[in-house]
Amino acid sequence: MTENTFPVYSADAIVNFYRTEVLVGQEAKHFTKTDLIPSPKPEAVQTVYMRVLHLLYRFRPECHSMVPLLENIQFPAYHEGATAIMSVYTRMRQFLPMCFVYDFSLNDLLAPKKQRTMTILSAIMNFLHFRKQRMDIVLEKQAKFRADVDRLQAYAKGNREAEKKIEILTTVPPEQQAECDELAAALAELQATTMHEYQEVNAINDSIAEWKTKIAEKTQKLAQVKVDVSNLKEDIGKLKSQIVESPEELKSQMEKMRENVKNIKSSIEESDERAVELQNMVQSLTHTEAEIQQMFSLLQDLESSMSNTKRLQEEHQELVAQYEKKQKELKNLCSEEGQLKRALGMKMDKECKGNIRRQKKREMKEQHVQDVLGQCNQVHHKREEVADKVQEISAETQQLKAKIKNLRDVCSKETEKAQALYDTLSTSMEELHQRIETNVADLKLNVTKMSANF
C-alpha cells in the first residue's frame, strides 16, 4: 500500500462523492466527515461497503443478514450477529483486488483505522470513476451503432431508389425504341462522316504546313539572294575604286561581273515566277480556307452535338460510377451490418445465457430462500417445542426445589432432634464413663485390698 496506482483523496472529497454517488436517503444525509476522521466509525464504514456492493452487484444490504440455517445448527440465533460482517468481508475480499487492494482484513470492518479506511475508500472511488467512464463510452458506442444502423438503412433505401432511377434511365420505352434505333444509326453515320472529314482536314492541314515551309524556305533564299546582291554591289564599288590600268584584267572582271549579273537576273526571274506561283497557290489556299471554315462550322456543330452526347455519356458514366460506389458502400455496409448482426447476435446470446443464468440463480436463490424459510419454520417449531420442554423442566425444577426445601426443613428438624439425642447420649455416655471410672477405681482399691489381705 506504500505505492498506490490510484490517488488518495481527502476526507471532504470522499464524503461528497459517497453522499452523491453511493449512499441514498437518510444514509447520505447522516454520513459526515466525523464518520471517517479522526477515528472511523465501524457502523458507517460497514454501511458504505454494503451500499457499494449493492451499487455494483445489486446485492441488497438486508441479504447480508440472512443465515443459511441447516438442521445441524443447534442455536442459529448465535450466528445472526456475525453473519452480516462475514458476508460483507467475503464479498469485499472478492471485489477489492479489482481496485488494487489485496490485503483487506476483518479489522478494516470491526476496528477501522483512519489512513487505511481513507485508502480503501479512495480505491473504490477511483474504480467507480473508471466504471462510470467505461459505461459512458459503451453508451456512446451503442448510440453510434444505432446511428450507423439507421444510416445503413438510409443508404440501402437510397441505393434502391438509385437503382430504380438507373433502370428507368437505361430502359427505353417500346414506343420510342424505333426512334432510338434511328438516332443511334444516324449518330453512327455522323461519327463516320466526321471521322472522314477530320482525316481530310488533317491532310489539308499537313499540305498547308508543307507549302508554308516551302514558302518560308523560298523567302529565306530570296533574302539571301538580296543580301548577296548587296554584297556584290559593295564589291563592285570596291572594285571600281581598285581598278587597275590593265584592260585584260578589267575585261575578265567585267565578264565575271556580267556573268554574275546574268545569274542574279535569272535567279530573280525564277524567284518572281516562283512567287507568282506561290501567290496563285495562296489564292487557292484562301478558297480552301473558306471551304475549311465552312467545314469547321459544320465540325463545330458536330462537336457541339458530340459534346452533348459526351456529356450525356459522362452523366451516364457518373451515374454508373455512383451506382458502383453506392454498391460498394452497400456491400461494405452489408458486411458491417453482418458483423454488427453477428456481434449483436453474440451479444444477445450472451444476454440470453446471462438471463438464463440469472434466472437459474434467482430460482436457486428463491429455492434456497424457501428452504431457509422452511428450515426457519422448523427451527421455530423446534424452538417452541424446546421452550415447552424448558417450561416443563422449569416447572419440574420448581417442584423439585419445593420438595428439596421441604426435605431441607424436615432434615433440619431431624438434625435438631438428632442433635438433641446426640447431646443426651453424650451426657449419658459421659455419666456412664464416669461411673465406669469410679467402678474401676473401686475395683482397683478392692483388688489392692485383696492383694494386701492375701
Order of alpha helices (4+ residues) and beta strands (2+ residues): alpha-alpha-alpha-alpha-alpha-alpha-alpha-alpha
